[in-house]
Amino acid sequence: MDLKWRIGSVTITSVTESETPTSPRFLFGGLDKAGVLARAEKARWLRPHFVSQDGYLLQKIQCLIIDTGDHRIAVDTCIGNDKARHNELWNHLQGPFLEDMTKAGYPPDSITHVVCTHLHVDHVGWNTRLVDGAWVPTFPHARYLFVDTEYEHWRSAPGLFGTEDVFGDSVAPIVEAGLAEMVAIDHELSDSVRFQPTTGHTPGHISVVVESDGARAIITGDMVHSPLQIADPDLCSSFDTDSEAARATRRAVFPGWADGETMVIGTHFGSPTGGTMHPDGDGYRLQV
């Protein structure tokens, strides 16, 4: 499904790498499909878009391209082709992502900036591509913006996925090519695009705020993996670096997002992927 949102004079376009049902245990450890269905019974808005009839989570991996007219900003670059990954669904992919990006009107050479909400494996993969046995920047005319605290954390610590050299194949080559900029966690990229600190999932995690002509959108990143966490902000992912901080972040920022007007675009939410947030009991609902 081609997805595009107009936020004032800014356009946000989704380029999807994959969209598949996901076992809830993958994201939430002890939460099984029966538990998901029980939650969906209480928050009926979760079906049919975000929870399947048999309790799987309907998720995607996508890049969101912000087009301000002056800038073309690729937010999160998915998994990438040719990368050695433990997850068999992600290992040595040979997908049409770059072709799909070009068909959407954004060939790699046209991207002016790359933003990674954080540096996990499924958000940095297309930072680089394999050419003659070497990892080279996929977007040669772009500045890659890395939050300084996030970069330092993963540069100095083992990767979340064990022996996978995610930093080595998808981040370090950008620095070596001279295309990286280390920026503050509250960086303002332009008059209409800025970072919002949403730490906890990782130490330097950000969400991306787009504001234009009185309209606003939020690209969440992984501070919320699934709309289940909109219904229950206390539900934490198994992949959080600091679960308590991640929970506190959701409780802190959701009230400001749930104004019924802001377009909240979930980086991993299945189609239709975005909607407006509204208070709903002790949590919230996403109206698509």
Backbone torsions as a table, in degrees:
resi	resn	phi	psi	omega
1	MET	NA	128.0	175.0
2	ASP	-81.4	125.9	-178.8
3	LEU	-122.6	135.4	-179.2
4	LYS	-148.6	138.7	178.2
5	TRP	-125.3	140.3	176.2
6	ARG	-105.4	118.6	-179.9
7	ILE	-117.6	95.8	-172.0
8	GLY	59.2	-122.9	179.3
9	SER	-94.3	5.7	-178.0
10	VAL	-103.5	141.9	176.2
11	THR	-113.3	137.3	173.4
12	ILE	-117.4	124.8	-176.7
13	THR	-120.6	132.7	176.3
14	SER	-90.3	130.8	168.6
15	VAL	-118.3	110.2	-172.1
16	THR	-90.6	131.5	173.6
17	GLU	-88.3	-41.7	177.5
18	SER	-154.8	152.3	177.6
19	GLU	-144.9	107.3	-173.0
20	THR	-143.2	152.3	171.0
21	PRO	-62.5	141.8	-175.5
22	THR	-125.6	135.1	175.6
23	SER	-63.7	131.3	179.0
24	PRO	-61.8	-26.5	179.1
25	ARG	-65.3	-27.8	178.4
26	PHE	-62.4	-41.0	-176.8
27	LEU	-93.4	-33.6	-167.9
28	PHE	-125.3	19.8	171.7
29	GLY	61.1	-100.3	-173.3
30	GLY	-78.4	-1.0	-179.7
31	LEU	-86.3	115.6	179.7
32	ASP	-98.7	-179.5	-175.4
33	LYS	-64.2	-36.1	177.3
34	ALA	-63.1	-38.8	177.7
35	GLY	-65.5	-37.1	176.9
36	VAL	-64.6	-44.4	-179.5
37	LEU	-64.2	-34.9	177.5
38	ALA	-66.2	-39.1	177.1
39	ARG	-67.7	-38.6	179.9
40	ALA	-68.7	-25.5	176.5
41	GLU	-68.4	-33.3	179.0
42	LYS	-82.4	-32.7	179.4
43	ALA	-117.8	80.3	-169.1
44	ARG	-65.8	-17.1	178.2
45	TRP	-66.6	-14.7	-179.3
46	LEU	-68.4	-23.0	178.6
47	ARG	-111.5	144.4	9.5
48	PRO	-96.4	-0.4	-169.4
49	HIS	-74.8	-34.7	-167.4
50	PHE	-118.1	-14.5	177.4
51	VAL	-134.3	131.7	-179.6
52	SER	-80.0	168.9	-179.2
53	GLN	-63.2	-24.4	-179.6
54	ASP	-104.3	14.1	169.3
55	GLY	93.1	9.1	173.2
56	TYR	-80.9	154.9	173.8
57	LEU	-87.6	133.7	179.1
58	LEU	-95.2	105.8	-169.2
59	GLN	-125.9	164.5	174.0
60	LYS	-143.9	163.5	169.6
61	ILE	-118.8	122.5	-172.2
62	GLN	-146.4	160.2	168.4
63	CYS	-109.1	136.5	178.7
64	LEU	-111.1	120.9	-175.4
65	ILE	-102.9	119.1	178.3
66	ILE	-95.5	120.5	-180.0
67	ASP	-113.0	106.6	-179.7
68	THR	-93.2	-4.6	-171.0
69	GLY	99.4	-48.6	176.5
70	ASP	-90.4	-28.8	-176.5
71	HIS	-128.5	147.3	171.3
72	ARG	-122.7	107.1	-168.0
73	ILE	-112.0	117.0	177.3
74	ALA	-91.5	115.8	-178.3
75	VAL	-101.8	112.7	179.3
76	ASP	69.8	124.6	-169.7
77	THR	-112.6	26.1	167.0
78	CYS	64.7	-145.7	-171.2
79	ILE	-102.2	-41.6	177.8
80	GLY	90.3	158.0	177.3
81	ASN	-85.2	154.9	168.4
82	ASP	71.3	7.4	-175.4
83	LYS	-91.1	137.5	177.7
84	ALA	-78.9	112.8	-177.2
85	ARG	-132.2	146.0	-179.4
86	HIS	-67.4	-37.3	178.8
87	ASN	-67.9	117.6	-174.4
88	GLU	-62.3	-25.9	178.3
89	LEU	-74.2	-15.7	-176.8
90	TRP	-111.3	-6.2	-171.2
91	ASN	-79.6	125.0	176.6
92	HIS	47.8	52.0	177.8
93	LEU	-61.1	152.0	172.7
94	GLN	-136.1	68.3	-174.9
95	GLY	-104.9	169.6	-174.6
96	PRO	-93.3	27.7	-171.5
97	PHE	-55.7	-47.7	-177.5
98	LEU	-66.3	-36.0	176.2
99	GLU	-65.6	-40.4	178.7
100	ASP	-65.7	-38.4	177.4
101	MET	-63.0	-42.4	179.2
102	THR	-65.0	-42.4	178.0
103	LYS	-61.8	-31.1	178.9
104	ALA	-76.1	-4.3	178.0
105	GLY	101.1	11.6	-176.0
106	TYR	-131.5	73.8	175.2
107	PRO	-61.4	150.5	-175.7
108	PRO	-52.4	-36.7	-178.5
109	ASP	-66.6	-15.8	-176.5
110	SER	-90.7	-9.6	-177.7
111	ILE	-74.3	129.0	-178.2
112	THR	-96.3	-27.0	-179.2
113	HIS	-144.2	146.8	170.4
114	VAL	-120.1	129.5	178.2
115	VAL	-121.4	128.2	173.5
116	CYS	-108.3	119.8	179.3
117	THR	-60.3	-27.2	173.3
118	HIS	-167.3	177.3	-168.7
119	LEU	-109.6	35.7	173.0
120	HIS	-76.6	163.4	-170.3
121	VAL	-54.7	-38.3	-174.4
122	ASP	-92.1	15.4	178.6
123	HIS	-126.0	-2.5	-176.0
124	VAL	-127.9	-3.1	-167.0
125	GLY	-59.1	-44.4	-179.0
126	TRP	-85.7	10.4	167.6
127	ASN	-55.3	-34.1	-177.9
128	THR	-131.3	161.9	172.9
129	ARG	-137.6	158.6	-175.6
130	LEU	-87.9	120.6	178.3
131	VAL	-133.1	116.8	179.3
132	ASP	51.4	42.7	175.2
133	GLY	80.6	4.4	-179.0
134	ALA	-124.3	149.7	176.8
135	TRP	-87.3	118.9	-178.2
136	VAL	-123.4	155.0	179.9
137	PRO	-59.0	131.6	178.4
138	THR	-71.9	-32.0	-174.9
139	PHE	-115.5	83.9	-167.5
140	PRO	-68.3	-19.7	-178.7
141	HIS	-101.8	8.4	-175.8
142	ALA	-98.8	152.8	164.7
143	ARG	-95.5	127.8	179.2
144	TYR	-94.9	118.3	-176.2
145	LEU	-99.0	114.8	178.0
146	PHE	-112.3	127.9	174.3
147	VAL	-63.9	129.3	-170.7
148	ASP	-59.1	-43.2	-179.3
149	THR	-67.4	-34.6	177.7
150	GLU	-67.3	-45.6	-179.8
151	TYR	-60.3	-47.0	-177.4
152	GLU	-65.4	-35.9	178.7
153	HIS	-60.0	-49.5	-175.5
154	TRP	-80.5	-23.6	175.5
155	ARG	-67.9	-33.9	-172.4
156	SER	-104.2	-5.4	-176.0
157	ALA	-122.6	153.0	175.4
158	PRO	-59.7	147.7	179.0
159	GLY	-66.9	155.2	-179.7
160	LEU	-60.0	-32.0	-173.5
161	PHE	-101.7	38.7	170.3
162	GLY	68.8	-120.0	-172.4
163	THR	-82.0	-4.7	177.0
164	GLU	-64.0	131.4	-178.9
165	ASP	-94.2	63.0	-177.8
166	VAL	-62.7	-44.6	179.5
167	PHE	-62.9	-41.9	-176.5
168	GLY	-68.7	-34.1	-176.9
169	ASP	-98.3	-14.5	-172.9
170	SER	-127.3	-11.0	-179.5
171	VAL	-121.7	-54.8	-177.3
172	ALA	-55.2	-39.8	179.5
173	PRO	-61.9	-26.0	177.9
174	ILE	-70.0	-42.0	177.5
175	VAL	-64.8	-43.9	-179.2
176	GLU	-63.6	-29.3	179.5
177	ALA	-82.8	-4.1	179.2
178	GLY	76.7	20.6	-177.4
179	LEU	-102.7	-0.7	-175.1
180	ALA	-92.6	143.9	170.1
181	GLU	-126.6	126.5	174.4
182	MET	-87.3	125.3	-174.3
183	VAL	-128.3	163.7	178.2
184	ALA	-72.7	159.1	-175.9
185	ILE	-68.6	-17.8	177.1
186	ASP	-110.8	32.5	-176.2
187	HIS	-59.8	141.5	172.2
188	GLU	-107.7	114.1	-177.1
189	LEU	-79.5	-36.4	179.8
190	SER	-157.4	-177.5	177.9
191	ASP	-61.1	-25.0	-174.1
192	SER	-113.6	-3.5	-176.2
193	VAL	-133.5	124.1	178.5
194	ARG	-144.2	164.3	178.5
195	PHE	-94.6	142.5	170.9
196	GLN	-115.9	120.5	178.6
197	PRO	-61.7	126.2	176.9
198	THR	-137.8	63.3	-172.1
199	THR	-76.7	165.3	179.3
200	GLY	127.9	-55.4	174.2
201	HIS	-58.1	-43.9	167.5
202	THR	-140.0	165.5	-173.4
203	PRO	-65.9	-26.6	-178.9
204	GLY	-120.5	28.0	-176.1
205	HIS	-66.2	141.4	176.2
206	ILE	-129.6	156.6	160.8
207	SER	-108.0	161.5	-176.5
208	VAL	-113.1	126.7	-178.9
209	VAL	-104.8	128.9	176.5
210	VAL	-116.6	123.6	-179.9
211	GLU	-132.2	129.3	-179.0
212	SER	-157.2	129.9	175.1
213	ASP	51.5	39.7	177.1
214	GLY	83.6	-2.6	178.1
215	ALA	-103.7	156.2	-177.4
216	ARG	-142.1	143.3	172.3
217	ALA	-134.3	152.7	175.6
218	ILE	-123.2	128.1	167.3
219	ILE	-97.8	117.2	-164.9
220	THR	-74.2	-32.9	-162.8
221	GLY	64.9	-153.2	-174.2
222	ASP	-99.2	16.7	171.4
223	MET	-66.0	-18.3	169.1
224	VAL	-141.3	114.6	-178.0
225	HIS	-80.8	-38.1	-171.7
226	SER	-137.0	150.0	173.6
227	PRO	-58.6	-16.0	172.2
228	LEU	-55.1	-32.3	-178.5
229	GLN	-81.1	-12.2	168.9
230	ILE	-77.1	-42.8	176.2
231	ALA	-65.0	-37.1	-179.5
232	ASP	-134.3	90.2	-177.6
233	PRO	-62.2	-14.2	-179.8
234	ASP	-84.1	-9.1	179.2
235	LEU	-74.5	124.0	-174.2
236	CYS	-112.2	147.9	178.0
237	SER	-79.3	147.9	175.6
238	SER	-64.6	-18.6	-175.0
239	PHE	-95.1	4.0	179.5
240	ASP	-68.5	137.1	172.7
241	THR	-68.4	-39.9	-178.8
242	ASP	-139.6	97.4	-173.6
243	SER	-63.1	-40.6	-179.1
244	GLU	-63.9	-41.3	178.2
245	ALA	-67.0	-38.3	179.0
246	ALA	-64.2	-42.1	177.9
247	ARG	-63.3	-43.9	-179.8
248	ALA	-64.5	-36.8	178.1
249	THR	-62.0	-46.7	179.8
250	ARG	-61.3	-43.9	179.7
251	ARG	-64.0	-30.4	-178.2
252	ALA	-79.1	-40.2	-172.0
253	VAL	-95.2	-26.2	-176.4
254	PHE	-58.5	-39.7	179.6
255	PRO	-58.5	-35.1	178.6
256	GLY	-74.9	-23.4	178.2
257	TRP	-85.8	-24.9	-172.1
258	ALA	-89.3	57.1	179.9
259	ASP	-98.4	2.6	179.8
260	GLY	77.5	0.8	-178.1
261	GLU	-125.5	-34.7	-178.9
262	THR	-66.7	131.8	175.3
263	MET	-82.2	113.9	-179.9
264	VAL	-99.8	113.8	-176.0
265	ILE	-107.4	112.1	-178.1
266	GLY	-82.5	122.4	-175.9
267	THR	-56.9	-34.0	-179.6
268	HIS	-112.3	8.5	-178.0
269	PHE	-73.7	135.4	174.3
270	GLY	-62.3	162.6	179.9
271	SER	-58.7	136.0	16.6
272	PRO	-88.7	4.7	161.4
273	THR	76.4	-33.9	-177.0
274	GLY	-134.4	158.5	176.9
275	GLY	-176.2	-177.4	177.3
276	THR	-96.7	144.2	-179.4
277	MET	-96.4	145.5	-179.3
278	HIS	-141.4	142.0	175.0
279	PRO	-58.1	142.7	-178.6
280	ASP	-153.3	95.2	-176.7
281	GLY	64.0	-129.9	178.9
282	ASP	-86.3	-1.1	179.4
283	GLY	-129.8	-143.2	-175.5
284	TYR	-144.4	168.3	172.9
285	ARG	-130.0	153.8	177.8
286	LEU	-107.8	119.9	-179.9
287	GLN	-100.0	117.1	-175.7
288	VAL	-104.7	NA	NA
